[in-house]
Amino acid sequence: MSPARFKQVVRRELQSYLRDGALDHQTFEQLILRYPATLWDWHSLGRWLMIFGALSIAAGAAIMARELFEFTLPKLAVMLAVALVVCVYAAQRLKPRSLHWTAKALELLAGFILIGLTFTLGIIYSAGSGNWPALLLIDLVALLIATYLLNNLLLQILSLVVFFCWFGGFTGYASGWGAYWFGMHYPLRFLLAALLIVAIGFVHYRAESGPLQRYRGLFKVWLSGGVFFAEMSLWLMSLFGNFGDAGDWGYRPGVAVLVFFNLLWAGGNALLLWLGVRHDLRMLRGYGATFLLIQAYTLYFWHVAGALGPVLGLLLGGGSILWLVVYLERQRRAGRRF
């Protein structure tokens, strides 16, 4: 661990002790001076600059290749395959040198290249079916395998994004690109998929103290992805019901339907708060509290602010938000944990 990283860890622990009441303010101030914080988080900044640099190099190489060589799909496929091998090889060479995040960024770049290669080959050998979700399914399986072989959470995040695109495309393709899939519109089908991902996350969480100990921490990506998909689905259904066809402007959900989905959304966020407290998962507490506030203000601006008029509605909404910010800041300074 680098000295700067060590200081950050110590400062966070001291702040945690202060919030818990294990340290008084005088002792805290004396100890915190021994571990001064740097102006920049060079570790985090360097990580993102590496990712940006790798993507920029890939884009530049692609543009240069297009300028220097006659573009054909077979040539592009060969170039992507070579780039894929080079990225994976370079990542493996960097890992023994402790450049772990550089290696992870190169592996992430290889994941993007794999998606491009898959679609290029799909176009070359297309049979005319137009079943592009099948290509994403191939990428999804490959990325999930690579995630655990390489223990790379960046590839895991990319896998969830690919799953989102594949699932939406597959369920639409399977039903002739209609709104229904086994009687479900898009918000509801993604809610059910999200619950499955959350269940995988909790199973992963339990297994990380046993057979999946090597992959400690990856459960957070499963949980975060599943919870985010569920929150977005419930947000839409709390406003429009289980409806995904935006072209039918004559559709109006019933009051009972909207009440049901709003209660389901609020109950789900309350459950997240409880699970976050019980299992000491700040991520779940954050999701629960954040989306409870989003739901409250969504309902306010959707149903109440319009009746109050633009001036009074905005004054009340904006004023309550400012009051909440000040209140939370006072609680934080008082050392109370959320």
C-alpha positions in Angstrom: 0.0 0.0 0.0 1.3 3.4 -1.0 2.0 6.0 1.7 -0.8 8.3 0.4 -3.3 5.4 0.3 -2.3 4.4 3.9 -3.0 7.9 5.1 -6.4 7.9 3.5 -7.3 4.6 5.1 -6.1 5.9 8.5 -8.0 9.2 8.2 -11.3 7.3 7.3 -10.9 5.1 10.3 -10.3 8.0 12.6 -13.4 9.8 11.2 -15.4 6.6 11.8 -14.2 6.4 15.4 -15.2 10.1 15.9 -18.7 9.5 14.5 -19.1 6.4 16.7 -18.0 8.4 19.8 -14.9 6.3 20.4 -12.7 9.5 20.0 -13.3 13.0 21.3 -12.7 16.0 19.1 -9.5 17.0 20.8 -7.9 13.6 20.4 -9.2 13.3 16.8 -7.6 16.6 15.9 -4.2 15.6 17.4 -4.2 12.3 15.5 -5.5 13.5 12.2 -2.6 16.0 12.0 -0.1 13.1 11.8 -1.7 11.9 8.6 -2.2 14.9 6.3 -4.2 14.4 3.2 -2.8 15.2 -0.2 -4.5 17.7 -2.4 -5.3 15.1 -5.1 -6.3 11.5 -5.0 -3.5 10.5 -7.4 -4.5 6.8 -7.2 -8.0 7.4 -8.4 -7.0 10.1 -10.8 -4.4 7.9 -12.4 -6.8 5.0 -12.7 -9.3 7.1 -14.7 -6.6 8.7 -16.8 -5.3 5.2 -17.7 -8.8 4.1 -18.8 -9.2 7.3 -20.8 -5.8 7.0 -22.3 -6.3 3.4 -23.4 -9.6 4.3 -25.0 -8.0 7.3 -26.8 -5.2 5.2 -28.1 -7.7 2.6 -29.5 -9.7 5.4 -31.1 -6.6 7.0 -32.6 -5.3 3.7 -33.9 -8.7 3.0 -35.5 -8.7 6.4 -37.2 -5.2 6.0 -38.4 -5.8 2.5 -39.8 -8.8 3.8 -41.7 -6.7 6.6 -43.2 -3.8 4.4 -44.2 -5.6 1.3 -45.3 -8.5 0.5 -47.6 -11.4 -0.3 -45.3 -13.0 -3.7 -45.6 -14.9 -5.7 -42.9 -12.5 -8.7 -43.1 -9.5 -6.5 -42.6 -11.3 -4.8 -39.7 -12.0 -8.2 -38.1 -8.3 -9.1 -38.4 -7.2 -5.9 -36.8 -9.7 -6.2 -34.0 -8.5 -9.7 -33.3 -4.9 -8.6 -33.2 -5.7 -5.7 -30.9 -7.6 -8.0 -28.6 -4.7 -10.4 -28.3 -2.3 -7.5 -27.8 -4.4 -5.9 -25.0 -4.7 -9.2 -23.1 -1.0 -10.0 -23.5 0.0 -6.4 -22.3 -2.3 -6.7 -19.3 -0.8 -9.9 -18.2 2.7 -8.5 -18.6 1.9 -5.5 -16.5 0.4 -7.4 -13.5 3.7 -8.7 -12.1 4.9 -5.0 -12.1 2.1 -4.0 -9.7 0.4 -1.9 -12.4 -2.9 -3.6 -11.6 -5.3 -0.8 -12.6 -3.4 -0.3 -15.9 -3.8 -4.0 -16.5 -7.5 -3.9 -15.6 -8.0 -0.9 -18.0 -6.4 -2.9 -20.8 -8.6 -5.8 -20.1 -11.6 -3.5 -20.1 -10.5 -2.2 -23.5 -10.1 -5.8 -24.7 -13.8 -6.3 -23.6 -14.9 -3.4 -25.8 -12.8 -4.8 -28.7 -14.4 -8.2 -28.3 -17.9 -6.6 -28.7 -16.7 -4.8 -31.8 -15.2 -8.0 -33.2 -18.3 -10.0 -32.5 -20.5 -7.6 -34.4 -18.0 -7.3 -37.3 -18.0 -11.1 -37.7 -21.8 -11.1 -37.4 -22.1 -8.6 -40.3 -19.6 -10.6 -42.4 -21.3 -13.9 -41.9 -24.9 -12.6 -41.6 -27.6 -15.0 -42.7 -30.2 -12.2 -42.8 -32.0 -13.1 -39.6 -31.2 -9.7 -38.0 -30.9 -11.5 -34.6 -28.3 -9.1 -33.1 -29.2 -9.9 -29.5 -27.6 -13.3 -30.1 -24.3 -11.6 -30.6 -24.6 -9.8 -27.3 -25.4 -13.1 -25.6 -22.1 -14.4 -26.9 -20.3 -11.3 -25.6 -22.1 -11.6 -22.2 -21.0 -15.2 -21.7 -17.4 -14.4 -22.7 -17.2 -11.3 -20.5 -18.5 -13.1 -17.5 -16.0 -15.9 -17.9 -13.2 -13.3 -18.3 -14.4 -11.4 -15.2 -13.8 -14.4 -13.0 -10.7 -15.6 -14.8 -9.1 -12.2 -14.5 -10.8 -11.1 -11.3 -11.7 -7.7 -13.0 -14.6 -5.7 -11.6 -14.4 -3.4 -14.6 -15.3 -6.3 -16.9 -18.1 -7.2 -14.5 -19.5 -3.7 -14.9 -19.3 -4.0 -18.6 -21.0 -7.4 -18.4 -24.0 -5.8 -16.6 -24.3 -3.1 -19.3 -24.2 -5.8 -22.0 -26.8 -7.8 -20.1 -29.1 -4.7 -20.1 -28.7 -4.3 -23.8 -29.1 -8.1 -24.5 -32.1 -8.6 -22.3 -34.0 -5.6 -23.7 -33.1 -6.7 -27.3 -33.8 -10.4 -26.7 -37.2 -9.9 -25.1 -38.2 -7.5 -27.9 -36.8 -9.7 -30.6 -38.5 -12.8 -29.2 -41.9 -11.1 -29.3 -41.5 -9.5 -32.7 -40.3 -6.2 -31.2 -43.7 -5.7 -29.6 -44.2 -4.4 -26.1 -45.2 -7.7 -24.5 -43.0 -10.5 -23.4 -44.9 -13.2 -21.6 -47.5 -10.5 -20.9 -45.0 -8.1 -19.4 -44.0 -4.6 -20.6 -40.4 -3.4 -20.4 -40.4 -2.0 -16.9 -41.8 -5.1 -15.3 -39.6 -7.5 -17.2 -36.5 -5.5 -16.1 -37.8 -5.5 -12.5 -37.9 -9.3 -12.5 -34.4 -9.5 -14.1 -33.2 -7.1 -11.4 -34.5 -9.2 -8.6 -32.6 -12.2 -10.0 -29.4 -10.2 -10.2 -29.9 -9.0 -6.6 -30.3 -12.6 -5.5 -27.1 -13.5 -7.3 -25.4 -10.7 -5.4 -26.5 -11.9 -2.0 -25.5 -15.5 -2.8 -22.1 -14.1 -3.9 -21.9 -12.1 -0.7 -22.4 -15.2 1.4 -19.9 -17.3 -0.7 -17.2 -14.7 -0.5 -16.4 -15.9 3.0 -15.9 -19.4 1.6 -15.4 -20.7 -2.0 -15.5 -17.3 -3.6 -13.0 -15.6 -1.2 -10.7 -14.8 -4.1 -13.4 -12.6 -5.6 -14.1 -10.7 -2.4 -16.0 -7.4 -3.3 -17.4 -8.4 -6.6 -20.8 -9.0 -5.0 -21.2 -5.2 -4.8 -21.3 -4.9 -8.5 -24.0 -7.6 -8.7 -26.0 -5.9 -6.0 -25.5 -2.4 -7.3 -26.5 -3.4 -10.9 -29.6 -5.3 -9.8 -30.7 -2.6 -7.4 -30.2 0.1 -10.0 -32.3 -1.8 -12.7 -35.0 -2.3 -10.1 -35.0 1.3 -9.0 -35.3 2.6 -12.6 -38.1 0.1 -13.4 -40.1 1.0 -10.3 -39.6 4.7 -11.0 -41.2 4.3 -14.4 -44.0 2.1 -13.2 -44.8 4.5 -10.3 -45.5 7.1 -13.0 -46.9 5.2 -15.9 -47.8 1.7 -14.6 -46.6 -1.4 -16.3 -46.5 0.2 -19.7 -43.7 0.4 -22.3 -45.3 1.7 -25.5 -44.6 5.4 -25.5 -46.4 5.8 -28.8 -49.9 5.1 -27.4 -50.6 8.5 -25.9 -54.2 7.5 -25.1 -53.1 5.1 -22.3 -53.8 6.2 -18.8 -53.0 4.0 -15.8 -55.6 3.6 -13.1 -55.1 5.2 -9.6 -55.0 1.7 -7.9 -52.2 0.6 -10.3 -50.1 3.7 -9.5 -50.7 3.4 -5.8 -49.6 -0.2 -5.9 -46.4 0.5 -7.7 -45.6 3.5 -5.5 -46.1 1.4 -2.3 -44.0 -1.3 -3.9 -41.2 1.2 -4.6 -41.3 2.7 -1.1 -41.4 -0.7 0.5 -38.5 -1.9 -1.5 -36.4 1.1 -0.5 -37.3 0.7 3.1 -36.1 -2.9 2.8 -32.9 -1.7 1.3 -32.3 0.6 4.3 -33.0 -2.3 6.7 -30.7 -4.7 4.9 -28.0 -2.0 4.7 -28.1 -1.5 8.4 -28.3 -5.2 9.2 -25.4 -6.2 7.0 -23.5 -2.9 7.3 -23.7 -2.3 3.5 -23.5 1.5 3.0 -24.3 1.0 -0.7 -27.7 -0.4 0.1 -28.4 2.4 2.7 -27.4 4.9 0.1 -29.7 3.5 -2.6 -32.6 3.2 -0.2 -32.3 6.8 1.2 -31.6 8.4 -2.2 -34.5 6.8 -4.0 -36.9 7.4 -1.2 -36.1 11.1 -1.6 -36.4 10.8 -5.4 -39.8 9.2 -5.0 -41.0 11.9 -2.6 -40.0 14.7 -4.9 -41.2 12.9 -8.0 -44.7 12.6 -6.4 -44.5 16.2 -5.3 -43.6 17.6 -8.7 -45.9 15.2 -10.5 -49.1 15.6 -8.5 -48.7 18.6 -6.1 -46.5 21.3 -7.6 -48.7 21.9 -10.6 -51.7 22.6 -8.4 -49.8 25.1 -6.3 -48.6 27.0 -9.4 -45.1 27.4 -10.8 -43.9 30.0 -8.2 -45.2 28.5 -5.0 -44.5 24.9 -6.2 -40.9 25.7 -7.0 -40.3 27.7 -3.9 -41.6 24.9 -1.6 -39.8 22.2 -3.6 -36.5 24.1 -3.7 -36.7 25.3 -0.2 -37.3 21.9 1.2 -34.3 20.6 -0.7 -32.1 23.3 0.7 -33.4 22.6 4.3 -32.6 18.9 3.8 -29.1 19.6 2.7 -28.4 21.9 5.7 -29.9 19.4 8.1 -27.8 16.5 6.7 -24.7 18.6 6.9 -25.4 19.5 10.5 -25.9 15.8 11.3 -22.6 14.9 9.6 -20.7 17.6 11.5 -22.3 16.3 14.7 -20.7 13.0 14.0 -23.8 11.0 13.5 -23.7 8.1 11.1 -26.4 7.3 8.5 
